[in-house]
Amino acid sequence: MIEKIMTSKSNGVSFAEDESLVRELYQSLIESWNKNNAAGFADLFAVNGNAIGFDGSQMNGRAEIHSQLNSIFVNHKVASYVTIIREIRFLSPGIAVLRAVAGMVPPGSSDIMPDRNAIQTLIVEKQQGAYRISLFQNTPAAFHGRDELRDQLSKELREKLHSPK
């Protein structure tokens, strides 16, 4: 499936530039994770931003996000994300929701782990001219009893993983 951005307008003004900035912010978040860069990951958040991990763990505030991720990254190499943005929608000027799907590729592997597929939600807010993450939530895409949805998502993520960059 092709990545999709929803174009929003307010009073006839396009948010295309802001959509691009939100996309770049999300991509920087994913790149920071994939590089085990706790400081880079945390710095993308508002000072009081929140992150909810795949296992339901909660990190509140930039400092806690940095500290908890740093302790994880120091001890082991995490799986890398492959992602597809489904939607970027502005709730009002300067506040957006990004929805994406993600798969995880373990170190040394060339394939995703379907049981680790996730739905990711990012809420961002423009603060002093720059977008910052207010909330990042990473929810398992378990699709209990709906194997066809899990398989379709895994197929899409594999296609993205193996597509030319």
VMD Tcl script that draws the C-alpha trace (Angstrom):
set ca {
  {0.00 0.00 0.00}
  {1.25 3.48 -0.81}
  {1.86 5.85 2.09}
  {-1.01 8.26 2.50}
  {-1.14 11.81 3.82}
  {-4.44 13.47 4.42}
  {-4.34 17.08 3.28}
  {-6.06 19.43 5.69}
  {-7.19 22.97 5.04}
  {-8.26 25.69 7.37}
  {-9.70 28.89 5.92}
  {-8.35 27.80 2.52}
  {-4.76 27.51 3.77}
  {-3.00 24.21 3.01}
  {-0.98 22.56 5.74}
  {1.35 20.89 3.20}
  {4.51 22.38 4.72}
  {3.41 21.45 8.24}
  {2.50 17.94 7.06}
  {6.04 17.58 5.75}
  {7.47 18.73 9.09}
  {5.30 16.24 11.00}
  {6.40 13.44 8.65}
  {10.06 14.41 9.15}
  {9.59 14.45 12.93}
  {8.15 10.93 12.88}
  {10.91 9.70 10.58}
  {13.50 11.21 12.95}
  {11.85 9.36 15.84}
  {12.05 6.06 13.97}
  {15.65 6.69 12.87}
  {16.65 7.51 16.45}
  {15.13 4.25 17.66}
  {16.76 2.27 14.86}
  {20.15 3.78 15.74}
  {19.68 3.12 19.48}
  {19.95 6.88 20.05}
  {18.10 7.58 23.30}
  {19.07 11.26 23.39}
  {17.97 11.82 19.79}
  {14.68 10.04 20.45}
  {13.93 11.96 23.67}
  {14.90 15.34 22.21}
  {12.02 15.09 19.72}
  {9.48 15.25 22.56}
  {8.01 18.25 24.31}
  {9.56 18.66 27.77}
  {6.41 17.10 29.26}
  {5.80 14.64 26.38}
  {4.70 11.07 26.95}
  {5.65 7.76 25.36}
  {3.73 4.51 25.76}
  {5.70 1.43 24.78}
  {4.62 -1.76 23.07}
  {4.35 -3.48 26.46}
  {2.28 -0.69 27.98}
  {5.18 0.90 29.84}
  {4.83 4.65 30.22}
  {7.55 7.26 30.10}
  {6.58 10.75 31.19}
  {8.72 13.73 30.27}
  {11.74 14.07 28.04}
  {14.19 13.23 30.85}
  {12.43 9.96 31.77}
  {12.13 8.96 28.11}
  {15.86 9.48 27.68}
  {16.76 7.65 30.88}
  {14.58 4.59 30.27}
  {15.53 4.22 26.61}
  {19.20 4.74 27.36}
  {19.11 1.88 29.89}
  {17.50 -0.35 27.25}
  {19.87 0.64 24.44}
  {23.00 0.26 26.59}
  {22.10 -3.35 27.42}
  {21.11 -4.67 24.00}
  {20.47 -3.87 20.35}
  {16.74 -3.54 19.77}
  {14.84 -4.58 16.67}
  {14.56 -1.89 13.99}
  {11.27 -0.45 12.81}
  {9.94 -0.48 9.28}
  {6.94 1.86 9.07}
  {4.13 3.02 6.83}
  {2.37 6.31 7.56}
  {-1.37 5.92 7.15}
  {-2.55 9.44 7.90}
  {-1.49 12.88 9.06}
  {-4.48 14.90 10.22}
  {-4.52 18.37 11.73}
  {-6.88 18.86 14.66}
  {-6.20 22.58 14.57}
  {-3.35 24.73 13.29}
  {-0.20 23.52 15.01}
  {-1.68 20.28 16.41}
  {-1.63 17.06 14.40}
  {-2.21 13.34 14.75}
  {-0.05 10.93 12.78}
  {-1.16 7.31 12.45}
  {1.24 4.65 11.21}
  {1.84 0.92 11.21}
  {5.16 -0.64 12.09}
  {6.96 -3.93 11.90}
  {10.13 -4.88 13.75}
  {13.21 -6.49 12.21}
  {15.46 -8.19 14.79}
  {19.21 -7.58 14.65}
  {20.80 -9.88 12.06}
  {17.46 -10.68 10.39}
  {16.01 -9.58 7.08}
  {12.34 -10.11 7.94}
  {9.78 -8.65 10.30}
  {8.35 -10.49 13.31}
  {4.57 -10.50 12.64}
  {3.83 -10.91 16.36}
  {5.54 -7.54 16.96}
  {3.60 -5.54 14.37}
  {2.19 -2.36 15.86}
  {-0.12 0.56 15.33}
  {1.66 3.81 16.17}
  {0.04 7.11 17.04}
  {1.85 10.40 17.37}
  {0.29 13.62 18.63}
  {2.43 16.64 17.85}
  {2.19 20.28 18.78}
  {3.98 23.28 17.36}
  {5.92 24.97 20.16}
  {8.01 28.07 19.53}
  {7.98 27.44 15.79}
  {8.96 23.75 15.88}
  {6.90 20.59 16.13}
  {7.44 18.47 19.23}
  {5.91 15.14 20.19}
  {3.29 15.39 22.92}
  {2.38 11.70 22.82}
  {3.78 8.61 21.11}
  {1.83 5.38 21.56}
  {2.96 2.03 20.21}
  {0.11 -0.52 20.38}
  {0.41 -4.21 19.42}
  {-1.45 -5.02 16.19}
  {-2.65 -8.37 17.53}
  {-5.91 -8.50 15.55}
  {-7.16 -11.33 17.80}
  {-9.19 -13.81 15.78}
  {-8.57 -11.90 12.54}
  {-5.53 -13.62 11.08}
  {-6.23 -12.18 7.63}
  {-5.64 -8.64 8.98}
  {-2.37 -9.66 10.66}
  {-1.24 -11.38 7.45}
  {-2.18 -8.39 5.25}
  {-0.31 -5.97 7.51}
  {2.73 -8.26 7.56}
  {2.64 -8.44 3.75}
  {2.52 -4.63 3.45}
  {5.38 -4.19 5.91}
  {7.51 -6.82 4.13}
  {6.90 -5.06 0.82}
  {8.02 -1.76 2.40}
  {11.06 -3.44 3.98}
  {12.21 -4.95 0.69}
  {11.29 -2.04 -1.59}
  {14.10 0.07 -3.05}
  {14.75 3.03 -0.79}
}
mol new
graphics top color blue
foreach p $ca { graphics top sphere $p radius 0.5 }
foreach p [lrange $ca 0 end-1] q [lrange $ca 1 end] { graphics top cylinder $p $q radius 0.2 }
display resetview
